[in-house]
């Protein structure tokens, strides 16, 4: 987050100085994202580091990594330095990072298993593909939750419940068997 914040601060300073090129570059990037950018970080293909049988999972990882960067940039624009106070947001960011790291480790292990010809490497590839699919879906959902206006984002409701509990200093709901008359 700190690294992304520094990069974003530099871009903002350039725009404030009147750098049309930086502003135009950011506009073009947003336009590509809205149309549907094709992400290629070099994990697959002729010079790729992941075995071709894991291509789909590697593409999911590449896509998740790219859109995670876009999401973090959006969060920094929205919250600025106060992002350290947004615990629900930081929890989702941490969970996405954990999944990205795990996807990388799983793909690395499965790719190496195929390359050196370990016994039952086909089973390991199947497990890797299943894990990467699940983690990719979790990351996409978490990134959707991080969007302020998304229906998946229920942060306001969670904060409201937390505030009510803190005010009463206890669980505020009545027991269902308690008499109310």
Residue pairs with C-beta under 8 A, 6 or more apart in sequence:
1 72
1 76
1 83
1 93
4 69
4 72
4 73
4 76
5 76
5 81
8 73
8 76
8 77
11 22
11 26
14 22
15 22
15 23
15 26
33 70
37 66
39 59
39 62
39 63
39 65
39 66
39 67
40 62
41 62
41 65
41 66
42 48
42 49
43 49
43 50
43 58
43 59
43 61
43 62
43 107
44 50
44 52
44 55
44 58
44 59
44 62
48 58
49 111
50 57
50 58
50 107
50 111
51 110
51 111
51 114
51 115
51 125
53 114
53 125
54 107
54 110
54 111
54 114
54 125
54 128
54 129
56 129
57 103
57 107
57 128
57 129
57 132
57 133
58 107
60 103
60 132
60 133
60 136
61 100
61 103
61 104
61 107
61 132
61 136
63 136
64 96
64 99
64 100
64 103
64 135
64 136
64 139
64 140
65 100
67 140
67 143
68 96
68 97
68 100
68 139
68 143
71 96
71 143
71 146
72 93
74 146
74 147
75 83
75 89
75 93
75 146
76 83
78 148
79 86
79 89
83 89
83 90
84 90
88 155
88 158
88 159
89 146
89 155
92 142
92 145
92 146
93 146
95 138
95 142
96 139
96 142
96 143
99 135
99 138
99 139
100 135
100 139
102 131
102 135
103 131
103 132
103 135
103 136
106 127
106 128
106 131
106 132
107 128
107 132
109 124
109 128
110 121
110 124
110 125
110 127
110 128
113 121
113 124
113 125
114 121
114 124
114 125
118 124
141 152
144 150
144 152
144 153
145 152
145 153
146 153
147 153
164 172
165 171
165 172
174 180
